[in-house]
């Protein structure tokens, strides 16, 4: 991502060889290093410098989004952030490299973070929930007195936290509670790549809970009670709790998030990318899709299961043609062959359509093929299960919508039976 910087400092004019007021285009990570050079000391702890790098990047991206119709995003003065690329040291470059692309988001929006030199031991409330008024024992230890507006991160407080061996994540979490670190590429033009990376990153690191949308296991309080409240049946809650205990033992609670099938998408598009303002069910997600043929599916596309005219489950085509889905109670996010589920409808969502069609990437065709089916034999089987299953087509050997609906109806009935006896995927 590029930040448009209006140059006013004489040293910066010389550095970029431009005139006063000229606009230069600076890579986001280079911009962060330049802000470090203008805001903090190179001798400070590495974790403090990294926290400042993420804060600087977040402010720059937030301003870029606010001012996209203006001629520049920021200038090089402390009216925005002090930007002094001519003063960059290796410590600043290292901090920017080790946090490359990272920014803070809150509730789906890029956090317009604020910071000051020192707050005198207590932060001042800002205009956002992530800028609260609170005691700051770290700034109090620094004992520098109030120096600046007092909102957000105290740079001297962050320095003391770094000295105490807190990580930059912990520093940022203290000063900007409720925010989350994400890659800025999610916000820009690399939306497809970010989406596919996100899907891959959640395989094997999550637990299905009905209605869940990316909540961390460490943030929901009593996990067993939380799962029980959200689950639709006692059996589903028991399966989810059992699977959670397995994952907790394997990877730790701090590495687990909760999703349902549509929540897996909505945490990305609503909370991380900020593309959607509202939550969406599988059926609503289908409404935002342009239908595509199965053979035309590409990485990033959506696949659905239709139950009685309503899309009841959604999965997503991964990089290798596998379908990534939050499978159901007793499971988590998995990558499965296309034939694992009876996917009935396929779509390219408006949020990804342009990126997919410009990407020129597609999975191998055979990854999306299902085994050949003797349709007449299948229809005979369907009629043996329900004599009224195929009132129009009968055993005609054509896999049309009536046969497909009969297959889906049978699967739904079988799943209900499995759930009744404490098994199944939902």
C-alpha positions in Angstrom: 0.0 0.0 0.0 1.2 3.5 -0.8 0.8 6.6 1.5 0.7 10.0 -0.2 2.8 12.4 1.9 2.9 16.2 1.4 6.5 17.3 1.9 7.1 20.5 3.9 10.3 19.9 6.0 13.4 21.3 4.3 15.3 18.1 5.1 12.6 16.0 3.5 12.6 18.3 0.4 16.3 17.6 0.0 15.9 13.9 0.8 13.2 13.4 -1.9 14.6 16.2 -4.2 11.2 17.9 -4.4 9.8 21.4 -4.0 7.8 22.6 -0.9 4.3 21.2 -0.8 5.0 18.5 -3.4 3.4 15.0 -2.9 5.5 11.9 -2.7 4.3 8.3 -2.8 5.8 6.2 0.0 5.5 2.5 0.6 3.5 1.9 3.9 6.4 0.1 5.6 8.9 2.8 4.6 6.5 5.4 5.9 6.3 3.6 9.2 10.1 3.6 9.5 10.2 7.3 8.6 7.7 8.0 11.4 9.7 6.0 13.9 12.7 8.2 12.9 10.6 11.3 13.8 8.8 10.0 16.9 11.0 7.7 19.1 14.6 7.0 20.0 16.5 4.2 18.2 17.9 3.1 21.5 14.5 2.2 22.9 13.5 -1.5 23.3 12.8 -3.3 20.0 9.2 -4.2 21.2 8.5 -0.5 21.8 9.7 0.4 18.4 7.5 -2.3 16.9 4.5 -1.0 18.8 5.2 2.5 17.4 5.5 1.1 13.9 2.1 -0.6 14.0 0.6 2.6 15.5 2.2 4.7 12.8 1.0 2.4 10.0 -2.5 2.3 11.4 -2.7 6.1 11.6 -1.5 6.4 8.0 -3.9 3.9 6.6 -6.8 5.4 8.5 -6.0 8.9 7.1 -5.6 7.4 3.6 -9.1 6.0 3.9 -10.5 9.2 5.2 -8.8 11.4 2.6 -9.0 9.2 -0.5 -10.7 12.0 -2.4 -8.0 14.6 -1.3 -4.7 15.3 -3.0 -2.7 13.8 -0.1 -3.1 11.5 2.9 -0.8 13.1 5.4 1.9 15.7 5.6 5.4 15.2 7.2 4.7 17.3 10.3 3.4 16.5 13.8 0.0 17.8 12.6 -0.3 14.2 11.4 2.9 12.3 12.4 6.5 13.5 12.4 8.0 11.9 9.3 11.8 12.0 9.0 13.1 9.5 6.5 16.4 11.3 6.3 17.0 10.2 10.0 16.2 6.5 9.6 18.4 4.1 11.5 18.7 0.3 11.3 16.6 -0.1 14.4 13.7 1.7 12.8 14.0 -0.3 9.6 14.1 -3.5 11.6 11.0 -2.7 13.6 9.1 -1.9 10.4 10.3 -5.1 8.7 9.4 -7.3 11.7 5.8 -5.9 11.7 5.5 -5.5 7.9 2.0 -4.5 6.8 0.5 -4.8 10.3 -2.2 -2.3 11.4 -4.8 -2.1 14.1 -8.5 -2.5 13.5 -11.5 -2.1 15.8 -15.0 -3.5 15.0 -14.1 -3.8 11.3 -12.6 -0.3 10.9 -9.0 0.8 10.7 -8.2 2.3 14.1 -7.3 6.0 14.0 -4.9 5.6 16.8 -3.5 8.5 18.8 -0.4 8.7 21.0 1.6 11.2 22.9 5.0 11.5 24.6 3.6 11.1 28.1 0.2 11.2 29.8 1.3 11.9 33.4 0.1 8.5 34.6 -3.5 8.5 33.3 -4.7 8.4 29.7 -7.2 11.0 28.5 -10.4 9.6 26.8 -10.5 9.9 23.1 -13.5 9.8 20.7 -13.3 6.0 20.1 -13.9 3.0 22.4 -10.3 1.9 21.9 -9.1 5.3 23.4 -10.4 5.0 27.0 -9.5 7.0 30.0 -7.5 4.7 32.3 -4.6 4.6 34.8 -1.2 4.1 33.2 1.2 2.7 35.7 3.9 2.4 33.0 3.8 6.1 32.2 3.8 6.8 36.0 7.1 4.8 36.3 8.6 6.9 33.5 7.7 10.0 35.5 7.9 12.5 32.6 4.7 14.4 33.5 2.0 15.3 31.1 3.5 16.0 27.6 0.9 16.1 24.9 -2.8 15.5 24.6 -2.6 12.3 26.8 -4.8 10.2 24.5 -3.9 6.7 23.5 -0.4 5.3 23.8 2.2 7.0 25.9 5.5 6.7 24.1 7.4 6.8 27.4 5.0 4.3 28.9 5.5 2.0 26.0 9.2 2.4 26.5 8.9 1.3 30.1 6.7 -1.7 29.0 9.4 -2.6 26.5 12.1 -2.5 29.2 9.9 -4.8 31.3 9.9 -7.3 28.4 6.3 -6.9 27.3 5.7 -7.7 23.6 4.6 -5.1 21.1 1.2 -7.0 21.0 0.8 -6.6 24.7 1.8 -2.9 24.6 -0.8 -2.2 21.9 -3.4 -4.2 23.7 -3.0 -2.1 26.8 -3.1 1.2 25.1 -5.7 0.4 22.5 -8.0 -2.2 24.2 -10.3 -4.2 21.9 -8.2 -3.6 18.7 -6.7 -6.4 16.7 -3.7 -6.6 14.5 -4.3 -7.5 10.9 -2.5 -7.1 7.6 -3.1 -3.8 5.8 -3.3 -5.8 2.5 -6.8 -6.8 3.7 -7.8 -3.2 3.3 -6.2 -2.6 -0.1 -6.3 -4.3 -3.5 -4.9 -7.6 -2.4 -8.3 -8.7 -1.0 -8.3 -12.1 -2.8 -4.9 -13.0 -1.6 -5.7 -11.9 2.0 -9.0 -13.9 1.9 -7.2 -17.1 0.8 -4.5 -16.6 3.3 -7.1 -16.1 6.0 -8.9 -19.3 5.1 -5.7 -21.3 5.1 -4.7 -19.8 8.5 -7.9 -21.0 10.2 -7.8 -24.6 9.1 -7.4 -26.8 12.2 -7.4 -23.7 14.6 -11.1 -23.3 15.3 -14.2 -24.8 16.7 -17.7 -24.7 15.2 -20.3 -23.0 17.4 -23.6 -21.9 16.0 -23.7 -18.1 15.4 -20.1 -17.6 16.2 -18.1 -15.0 14.2 -14.4 -15.2 15.1 -14.6 -14.9 18.9 -11.4 -16.0 20.7 -11.6 -18.7 23.3 -9.8 -16.5 25.7 -12.4 -13.7 25.4 -15.7 -15.4 25.9 -15.4 -16.1 29.7 -16.7 -19.5 30.7 -16.2 -21.4 27.4 -18.4 -24.3 28.2 -21.3 -22.1 29.3 -20.8 -19.8 26.3 -20.9 -22.8 23.9 -24.0 -24.1 25.6 -25.9 -20.8 25.3 -25.2 -20.5 21.6 -25.8 -24.1 20.5 -29.2 -25.1 19.2 -29.4 -28.4 21.0 -27.8 -30.0 24.0 -26.2 -32.6 21.8 -24.6 -30.0 19.6 -23.3 -28.2 22.6 -21.8 -31.4 24.0 -20.1 -32.2 20.6 -18.7 -28.6 20.4 -17.4 -28.7 24.0 -15.8 -32.0 23.5 -14.0 -30.9 20.3 -13.0 -27.7 22.0 -11.3 -29.6 24.8 -9.3 -31.6 22.2 -8.2 -28.5 20.4 -7.3 -26.7 23.6 -5.1 -29.6 24.7 -3.4 -29.6 21.2 -2.9 -25.9 20.5 -3.9 -23.9 23.5 -7.0 -21.7 24.1 -5.2 -18.6 23.0 -5.0 -20.0 19.4 -8.6 -21.0 19.0 -11.4 -19.0 17.5 -15.1 -19.9 17.2 -17.0 -19.8 13.8 -20.1 -21.1 12.2 -20.2 -21.6 8.4 -21.1 -18.0 7.4 -19.3 -16.5 10.4 -16.0 -17.8 8.9 -16.6 -15.4 6.0 -18.1 -12.6 8.0 -15.3 -12.3 10.5 -13.0 -11.6 7.5 -15.3 -9.3 5.5 -17.0 -7.5 8.4 -14.4 -7.4 11.2 -11.1 -7.6 9.4 -11.6 -6.1 6.0 -14.4 -3.7 6.9 -16.2 -4.4 3.6 -19.6 -5.3 5.1 -21.4 -3.3 7.7 -23.7 -6.1 8.7 -23.6 -9.8 9.6 -24.9 -12.3 7.0 -26.2 -15.8 7.0 -25.3 -18.4 4.3 -28.6 -17.6 2.5 -27.7 -13.8 2.6 -24.2 -14.5 1.3 -25.7 -16.4 -1.6 -27.8 -13.3 -2.4 -24.6 -11.3 -2.9 -23.3 -13.9 -5.4 -23.3 -14.1 -9.1 -24.1 -17.7 -10.0 -21.2 -19.6 -11.7 -21.0 -23.1 -13.1 -19.3 -25.7 -11.1 -16.6 -26.1 -13.7 -15.9 -22.4 -13.6 -15.3 -22.2 -9.8 -12.0 -20.4 -8.9 -10.2 -20.0 -5.6 -12.2 -17.5 -3.5 -15.6 -18.5 -4.8 -18.4 -19.7 -2.5 -20.3 -23.0 -2.6 -23.6 -23.7 -1.0 -26.0 -26.5 0.1 -29.7 -25.7 -0.5 -32.3 -27.1 1.8 -35.9 -26.5 0.8 -35.1 -23.5 -1.3 -32.8 -21.9 1.3 -29.0 -22.0 1.4 -28.3 -23.7 4.8 -24.6 -24.2 4.6 -21.7 -22.4 2.8 -18.1 -23.3 2.0 -15.3 -21.6 0.2 -12.9 -22.7 -2.6 -9.3 -22.6 -1.4 -6.1 -22.2 -3.4 -5.9 -25.9 -4.3 -9.5 -26.4 -5.1 -10.3 -27.9 -1.7 -13.5 -26.6 -0.1 -12.7 -24.8 3.2 -15.7 -24.8 5.6 -16.7 -24.5 9.2 -18.1 -28.0 9.1 -20.4 -28.3 12.1 -20.7 -29.1 15.8 -18.0 -31.4 16.9 -15.7 -30.1 14.2 -13.9 -26.9 13.2 -12.6 -25.3 10.0 -11.5 -28.0 7.6 -10.3 -28.3 4.0 -12.1 -31.2 2.2 -12.5 -32.6 -1.3 -15.4 -31.1 -3.3 -17.1 -34.5 -3.2 -17.2 -34.6 0.6 -20.4 -32.6 0.6 -23.5 -32.4 -1.7 -22.8 -28.8 -2.8 -25.8 -27.7 -4.9 -25.1 -24.0 -5.8 -22.0 -22.0 -6.7 -21.4 -18.3 -6.6 -18.9 -15.5 -7.0 -19.5 -12.9 -4.4 -19.5 -9.2 -5.3 -16.9 -8.5 -2.7 -14.4 -10.7 -4.6 -15.7 -10.8 -8.2 -13.2 -8.2 -9.7 -10.2 -9.7 -7.8 -11.0 -13.2 -8.8 -11.6 -12.4 -12.5 -8.3 -10.4 -12.6 -6.3 -13.1 -10.8 -6.1 -15.7 -13.6 -5.8 -18.5 -11.0 -8.0 -21.5 -11.0 -7.9 -24.9 -9.3 -7.1 -28.0 -11.4 -10.3 -29.1 -13.0 -10.2 -32.6 -11.5 -10.2 -31.1 -8.0 -13.8 -30.0 -8.5 -15.1 -33.2 -10.1 -17.4 -35.6 -8.4 -17.3 -39.3 -9.2 -19.5 -40.5 -12.1 -22.9 -41.4 -10.9 -25.3 -44.0 -12.3 -28.3 -41.6 -12.2 -31.0 -44.2 -12.9 -29.6 -46.3 -10.0 -29.6 -43.3 -7.8 -33.2 -42.5 -8.7 -34.3 -46.0 -7.9 -32.6 -45.7 -4.5 -34.4 -42.4 -3.9 -37.7 -43.8 -4.7 -37.1 -46.8 -2.5 -36.6 -44.3 0.4 -39.6 -42.2 -0.6 -42.1 -43.3 -3.2 -43.1 -39.7 -3.8 -39.5 -38.3 -4.2 -39.6 -38.0 -8.0 -43.2 -37.3 -9.1 -42.2 -35.7 -12.5 -39.0 -37.2 -13.6 -39.2 -40.7 -12.3 -36.4 -42.9 -13.3 -35.3 -41.0 -16.4 -31.5 -41.1 -15.9 -31.2 -37.3 -15.9 -29.8 -35.6 -12.9 -32.1 -32.5 -12.9 -33.3 -30.2 -10.2 -36.0 -32.7 -9.0 -33.4 -35.4 -8.4 -31.0 -33.0 -6.8 -33.7 -31.7 -4.4 -34.6 -35.3 -3.5 -30.9 -36.1 -2.8 -30.7 -33.0 -0.5 -33.9 -33.9 1.2 -32.7 -37.4 1.9 -29.4 -36.1 3.3 -31.2 -33.7 5.5 -33.4 -36.5 6.9 -30.3 -38.7 7.5 -28.5 -35.9 9.3 -31.5 -35.4 11.5 -31.4 -39.0 12.5 -27.7 -38.9 13.2 -28.1 -35.8 15.3 -30.9 -37.5 17.3 -28.5 -40.2 18.2 -25.6 -37.9 19.1 -23.7 -38.0 15.8 -23.5 -35.9 12.7 -22.0 -32.7 11.4 -24.4 -30.0 12.6 
